[in-house]
C-alpha cells in the first residue's frame, strides 16, 4: 500500500498495483503464494464501462472481488470517489458498490421469495419508511429489469436462468449504486437471453448513470458493451485501449490471438481471417516463468522477455501495451 498515492478526482473507481496472493500448501511444511492478481492498475470514470477479458483462471473474478473487498487484497491501493477502500470504509461504501455474480443458480437463496431477495439490500441499509414503501420499491426494481409483479411471491427454482439473472441484477440495483461489478453476468445464459440482458445493462446505464466493471471472456459481448477494454493474462494486464481501437488494432500477441478466435457470422469475413493458435500450455500460477509470463507461448519472445517483465507503456491515444517487441 502506498500511503502517498493520490487518486485522480475525475475517476469514480481507481485501482493501483493491486496484488492478490493465496498461500497454497506445496509440501508438509511449505506454502507457496499463488499470484492470482499481480500488480493490476486501472481506473473507471462515472458512467463508464470497462470490459475486463482473458481466459479462465487469469484472475478477472479475483480482481472484481478484491475491488469490492469480498477478498482482502494482499497489497495495492483501491479508491472509490476519491476515498480509500479499506476494511473500515467499505461498510459505508457498500451501498454505492454492488456486484452481479456469475452463477444465477448459486447466488440466490432458494428459501427466499423474489420479493425478499430484492428487498434484502433495502433492509440492510434501511432504505424505506414502512412495508408499503418497501414493496413499492421492490416492484419498481422488478419492472426495471423486466419482471412482472406476480413474480414477487415466487421462489427462484420457478424461474429460468435469464430470469434468475434479472433477479440478481434487480438486487444489485436496489441500493441505487453508482458502480456495479458484472462478473460473467451473461456467460451462463443462452445467446438470445444474453442479448436481452446486455441491452438491459445499457438501458440501465443510460437511465441511472451507473458505471460498470464488465468481466467476461467473450470479446464480442465485451466490445459491444464497453467504452474501454483491458486484457489480462495470468494475473497481469497486457493491453488496455478504447473498445474500437483494441478491436481494430490489437498490439499484444495474446490480444491478437484472442481476437482471431472470435467467430464472425459473415462467412466471407470468416474466410479472410487467419486464426492465430498459441503453442504450449498456460503456465501454472504457482510456478510462473521468469520475465514476461506470456513468453513461453509467444513467437516473438527474445532473451529480454525472459529477463524482465514489460510494463504497460502508452503507444498513443491511451493504448497501453506490455510487450518488448510490439
C-alpha positions in Angstrom: 0.0 0.0 0.0 1.3 3.4 -1.0 0.0 6.0 1.6 1.3 8.8 -0.6 -0.7 7.7 -3.6 -3.2 10.4 -4.7 -6.1 9.3 -6.9 -7.4 11.3 -9.9 -10.6 13.2 -8.9 -12.1 12.5 -12.3 -12.2 8.8 -11.6 -15.1 7.1 -9.8 -13.0 3.9 -9.2 -9.2 3.7 -9.2 -7.1 0.6 -8.7 -3.3 1.0 -8.3 -0.9 -2.0 -8.3 -3.5 -4.5 -6.9 -2.0 -7.8 -5.7 -3.9 -10.8 -4.6 -1.8 -13.8 -3.4 -3.3 -17.0 -2.0 -1.0 -19.3 0.1 -1.1 -22.8 -1.3 0.3 -25.8 0.6 3.0 -27.3 -1.6 4.7 -29.6 1.0 4.5 -30.8 4.5 5.7 -27.5 6.0 5.8 -25.3 3.0 3.4 -22.8 1.4 3.8 -21.1 -1.9 2.0 -17.9 -2.9 -0.4 -18.4 -5.8 -0.3 -15.0 -7.5 -3.9 -14.7 -8.8 -3.5 -10.9 -9.4 0.0 -9.4 -9.6 0.2 -5.6 -10.0 -3.1 -4.7 -11.8 -3.9 -1.0 -12.2 -6.9 0.7 -13.9 -9.5 3.5 -13.5 -13.2 3.9 -14.3 -14.9 7.2 -14.7 -18.6 7.9 -13.7 -21.0 6.3 -16.2 -18.2 4.4 -18.0 -17.9 0.7 -18.7 -14.5 -1.0 -18.5 -14.5 -4.5 -20.0 -12.1 -7.0 -18.4 -11.3 -10.0 -20.6 -9.0 -13.0 -20.5 -9.1 -16.8 -20.5 -10.4 -18.8 -17.5 -8.1 -18.6 -14.5 -6.4 -15.4 -15.4 -7.6 -13.5 -12.3 -10.6 -11.5 -13.7 -13.1 -12.5 -11.0 -10.4 -12.1 -8.3 -9.9 -8.5 -9.4 -13.7 -7.8 -9.1 -14.0 -9.4 -5.7 -10.9 -7.7 -4.3 -12.2 -4.2 -5.5 -15.4 -4.7 -3.6 -13.4 -6.3 -0.7 -15.1 -9.7 -0.8 -11.4 -10.7 -0.7 -8.9 -8.7 1.3 -6.1 -7.6 -1.1 -2.5 -8.6 -0.4 -1.3 -5.2 -1.5 -2.3 -2.2 -3.6 -4.4 0.9 -3.4 -8.2 0.9 -4.1 -10.2 4.1 -4.3 -13.9 4.9 -4.7 -14.9 8.5 -5.4 -11.5 9.7 -4.1 -11.8 7.8 -0.8 -9.6 4.8 0.0 -11.4 1.5 0.1 -10.3 -0.4 3.2 -11.8 -2.6 6.0 -13.1 0.5 7.8 -14.6 2.4 4.9 -16.1 -0.4 2.9 -19.2 -0.6 5.2 -20.3 2.9 4.2 -19.4 2.3 0.5 -21.3 -0.9 0.1 -24.5 1.0 -0.8 -22.7 2.6 -3.8 -20.8 -0.6 -5.0 -22.7 -3.7 -5.9 -21.9 -7.0 -7.7 -23.9 -9.2 -10.1 -22.5 -12.7 -9.7 -21.7 -15.2 -12.5 -23.9 -18.1 -11.5 -27.6 -17.1 -11.1 -28.3 -20.6 -9.6 -26.0 -20.4 -6.6 -26.0 -16.6 -5.9 -29.7 -16.5 -4.9 -31.2 -18.0 -1.7 -33.6 -20.8 -2.7 -35.5 -20.4 0.6 -36.4 -16.7 -0.1 -39.1 -15.3 -2.3 -38.1 -12.9 -5.1 -39.5 -10.0 -3.1 -37.3 -10.9 -0.1 -34.2 -11.4 -2.2 -34.5 -8.0 -3.9 -35.7 -6.3 -0.7 -32.8 -7.6 1.4 -30.4 -4.7 0.5 -33.2 -2.3 1.3 -33.5 -4.0 4.8 -29.7 -3.9 5.4 -29.3 -0.2 4.5 -32.8 0.8 5.9 -33.9 2.4 2.7 -37.6 2.6 3.3 -40.0 4.0 5.9 -42.7 1.3 6.0 -43.7 -2.0 4.5 -45.7 -0.3 1.8 -42.8 1.7 0.6 -40.6 -1.4 0.6 -43.0 -3.3 -1.6 -43.3 -0.4 -4.0 -39.5 -0.2 -4.3 -39.2 -3.9 -4.9 -42.0 -3.8 -7.6 -40.3 -0.8 -9.3 -37.0 -2.7 -9.4 -38.7 -5.8 -10.9 -40.3 -3.6 -13.5 -36.9 -2.1 -14.3 -35.4 -5.5 -15.2 -38.5 -6.8 -17.0 -40.1 -9.0 -14.3 -43.8 -9.0 -13.5 -45.3 -8.0 -10.2 -46.9 -11.5 -9.9 -43.3 -13.0 -9.7 -42.7 -11.3 -6.4 -44.1 -14.2 -4.3 -42.4 -17.0 -6.2 -39.2 -18.8 -5.4 -36.1 -18.8 -7.6 -36.4 -22.5 -8.6 -39.5 -21.5 -10.6 -37.5 -19.3 -12.9 -35.3 -19.8 -16.0 -31.6 -18.8 -16.0 -32.3 -15.5 -17.7 -35.0 -14.6 -15.2 -32.8 -15.5 -12.3 -30.0 -13.3 -13.6 -32.6 -10.4 -13.8 -33.4 -11.0 -10.1 -29.7 -10.8 -9.3 -29.5 -7.5 -11.3 -32.6 -6.1 -9.5 -31.0 -7.0 -6.2 -27.8 -5.2 -7.2 -29.8 -2.1 -8.3 -31.8 -1.9 -5.0 -29.4 0.5 -3.2 -29.2 2.8 -6.3 -25.4 2.1 -6.7 -23.0 4.2 -8.7 -20.8 1.3 -9.6 -21.6 -2.4 -10.4 -19.2 -5.2 -11.0 -20.7 -7.7 -13.5 -18.8 -10.9 -13.1 -19.5 -13.1 -16.2 -23.1 -11.8 -15.8 -24.3 -13.3 -19.1 -21.9 -16.3 -19.6 -24.4 -18.8 -18.1 -27.3 -17.7 -20.3 -28.4 -18.7 -23.8 -27.3 -16.4 -26.6 -30.7 -14.9 -27.2 -31.1 -14.2 -23.5 -27.6 -12.8 -23.4 -28.6 -10.1 -25.9 -31.6 -9.1 -23.8 -29.6 -8.8 -20.6 -26.8 -6.8 -22.3 -29.3 -4.4 -23.8 -30.9 -4.1 -20.3 -27.5 -3.2 -18.8 -27.0 -0.5 -21.4 -30.6 0.9 -20.8 -30.0 1.0 -17.1 -26.7 2.8 -17.6 -28.5 5.5 -19.7 -31.3 5.9 -17.1 -29.2 5.7 -13.9 -25.7 6.7 -15.0 -24.1 3.7 -13.3 -20.5 2.7 -14.1 -19.6 -1.0 -14.8 -16.6 -3.3 -14.5 -17.8 -5.9 -17.0 -15.9 -9.1 -16.6 -16.2 -11.7 -19.4 -14.3 -13.9 -21.8 -16.5 -13.3 -24.8 -14.8 -10.5 -26.7 -17.8 -9.8 -29.0 -20.0 -9.1 -25.9 -17.3 -7.0 -24.2 -16.7 -4.9 -27.4 -20.5 -4.3 -27.7 -21.0 -3.0 -24.1 -17.6 -1.4 -23.2 -16.1 2.0 -23.6 -12.6 0.6 -22.9 -11.2 -2.9 -22.7 -8.4 -4.3 -20.5 -6.9 -7.7 -21.4 -5.5 -9.9 -18.6 -3.1 -12.8 -18.8 -2.0 -14.8 -15.7 -2.8 -12.1 -13.2 -1.4 -9.1 -15.2 -2.7 -6.5 -17.6 -1.2 -7.0 -21.0 -3.2 -4.4 -23.0 -5.7 -1.6 -22.4 -7.4 0.6 -25.0 -10.7 2.1 -26.2 -13.0 -0.7 -27.3 -12.9 0.1 -31.1 -9.1 0.8 -31.0 -8.4 -2.6 -29.4 -10.7 -4.4 -31.8 -9.2 -2.8 -34.9 -5.6 -2.5 -33.8 -4.6 -5.2 -31.2 -0.9 -4.9 -30.5 -0.1 -7.6 -27.9 0.3 -11.1 -29.3 -2.1 -12.5 -26.7 -4.8 -10.0 -27.7 -4.3 -10.8 -31.3 -4.8 -14.5 -30.6 -7.9 -13.8 -28.6 -9.5 -11.7 -31.3 -8.6 -14.2 -34.1 -10.7 -16.8 -32.3 -13.8 -14.6 -32.2 -16.4 -16.2 -34.5 -17.9 -13.9 -37.2 -21.3 -14.5 -38.7 -20.3 -13.3 -42.1 -18.7 -16.3 -44.0 -16.7 -14.0 -46.3 -15.1 -12.2 -43.4 -14.6 -15.5 -41.6 -12.7 -17.0 -44.6 -10.3 -14.0 -44.9 -9.4 -14.0 -41.2 -6.4 -16.0 -40.1 -6.6 -17.9 -36.8 -3.6 -17.4 -34.5 -3.1 -20.6 -32.5 -0.9 -20.3 -29.4 1.6 -23.1 -28.8 2.2 -24.7 -25.4 0.1 -24.7 -22.3 -0.7 -21.9 -19.8 2.0 -21.9 -17.1 1.0 -22.7 -13.5 0.4 -19.6 -11.4 2.4 -21.4 -8.7 5.5 -21.7 -11.0 5.5 -18.6 -13.2 8.2 -18.3 -15.8 10.8 -15.5 -15.3 10.2 -12.2 -17.0 7.1 -12.0 -19.2 4.6 -14.7 -18.3 3.4 -14.9 -21.9 6.9 -15.6 -23.3 6.6 -19.4 -23.2 3.7 -19.2 -25.8 4.9 -16.2 -27.8 6.6 -16.5 -31.2 8.2 -13.0 -30.7 9.9 -13.9 -27.4 13.5 -12.8 -27.0 16.2 -13.0 -24.3 14.9 -9.7 -22.9 11.5 -11.2 -22.4 13.0 -14.0 -20.1 14.9 -11.5 -18.0 12.5 -8.7 -17.4 8.7 -8.3 -17.2 7.5 -5.5 -19.5 5.4 -2.7 -18.0 2.3 -1.2 -19.7 3.5 1.7 -21.9 1.4 4.2 -23.9 1.6 3.7 -27.7 -0.6 6.7 -28.4 -4.2 7.7 -27.6 -4.2 5.9 -24.3 -3.4 2.5 -26.0 -1.3 0.7 -23.3 0.7 -2.4 -24.1 3.0 -4.6 -22.0 5.4 -6.1 -24.6 9.0 -5.6 -25.5 8.6 -6.5 -29.2 5.3 -4.8 -30.2 
